[in-house]
Amino acid sequence: MARLYKLGREIWGAEVGKNSIVFTSKDLVSIKSGFLDKSTTADKIEWIAKETITMASDNQTVEQVKVNFVKLDDYTEIEADVTGWTITQANIWSTYDIDANQDVDVTLWTPSQLRLVRVLTTTKGVFQRAK
């Protein structure tokens, strides 16, 4: 689970959430098929959710409840847990993908989602959205 570490330009927004999804504040989110969904491996991560909210099973067509988020711009930094291996200063500027639990997985073969900018511990780092 990620959390905001340093906010870049303060850009807020909201989009209609995908059916039957429970969003929690700190979830990394993306647009999938026109609706907001939790990000997984290889998704383009654009935002981080700012609230905890449960979407109804008909949210896309009937309820159309929106989820509030903050945009991850080039200056926004998030703190995230690292799995699969440990990180060190030598890993700074390396890019990684997240796994299904939204932890940064240093063993995934298609690293392109997040760039390590600061090592906090061997299993926790500060990341920016990779370009």
N, C-alpha and C positions, 0 to 999 in steps of 0.2 A: 504494500500500500504506500502510495506516495503522499507527500505533504509539501505545501509551498515552503520554500526555504528563503527565497528572495523574489519579490515581485518586480517585474520589469515595468513596462508601460501598463498602466491599470486599464485593461480592456475587458469589460464584463459583457455577458450575453446570456441568452437562453434559447433552447431548442426543444422541440417536442421529443419526449423520450420514447424509446422502443417499448412495445408491449411487454408486460410481465417482468420488467427489470427492476431490481432494487439498486438504486444509486446511493452511494454513501459519499459524504464529503471526503475528498482526497482521491476519488476514483479518477483515473486517466480516461478520457472519453474521446470518441471519434464519431463522425457521421457515417452511418452504414445504411444503404438503401433509403436515404433521405431522412433518417431518424437518428437521434442520439443514442449511442450504445457504449458499453464499456470497451475500452481498447484491449486488444490482444496482440499476439505476435504478428508483426508485419503491417499492422494498421498504421495509418498516419495519425500520430497523436497531436491533437490540436489544442485541447483544453483539459482543465482539471475541475471536477465537479465541486460546487461550493455548498451543497446541501445534501441531506439524507432524505430520500423520498422514494416511494414505491409506485411504480406505474401499474395501472389496471390492465387487465387482459385485452381491453379494447381501446387503449390509450391512443393509438395511432389514428383511429377512425372516429371515435366518439369523444372521449374525455379531452384529448390533446393537451395534457398537462405538460408544461415545459420545465426543464431542469436548468437551474442557474449554474453558470460556470465562469471561470476566468481563463482568458486566452494565454497559451504558452507562447510568448514571443521570443525573440533572440536573446533577451536579457533576463527572462524569468528562469529561476532555478528551483528544482524540486529535490527533496531528500527522498531516497528510496533504498530499500533493502536489496542486497545482492545475493544471488543463489548460484550454485553450480561450481563456484571457485571463490577465491579471495581476491581482493583488489589491493594494489599498492600504488605508490606515486608513479611508478613506471607505466601505469595504465591511464594516466591523465590524457585526455583528448581522444581516447579510444571510444568507439561507438558500440552500443549493445541494443538488443531487443528485450522486450518484457515477455514474461511467460503468462500463462492463463490466470495466475494469481496476482498479476501486475507487479511482480518482483523483477528486478533486472537480472536476466540470466546470461552470464558471461560465456556460456557454452553453446548458445544458439549460433547457427551457421550463417544467418542473414542479418548481421548487425547494422541497423540503420535508424533506429528510433530515437535513442538517447545518447548523448555524449557526456562522458565523465569529466567534470571540471574540478572536483575536490574530493579527496578521500577523508571520510570521517573516522571510520574503523575499517577493518579488513572485510566487513560484510555490510557496510552502509556507506553510501556516497551521495554527492550532490551532482545532479545532472541537468543539462539543458536539452531542449528539443534539438535533435540532429537536423541539419539542413538537407 
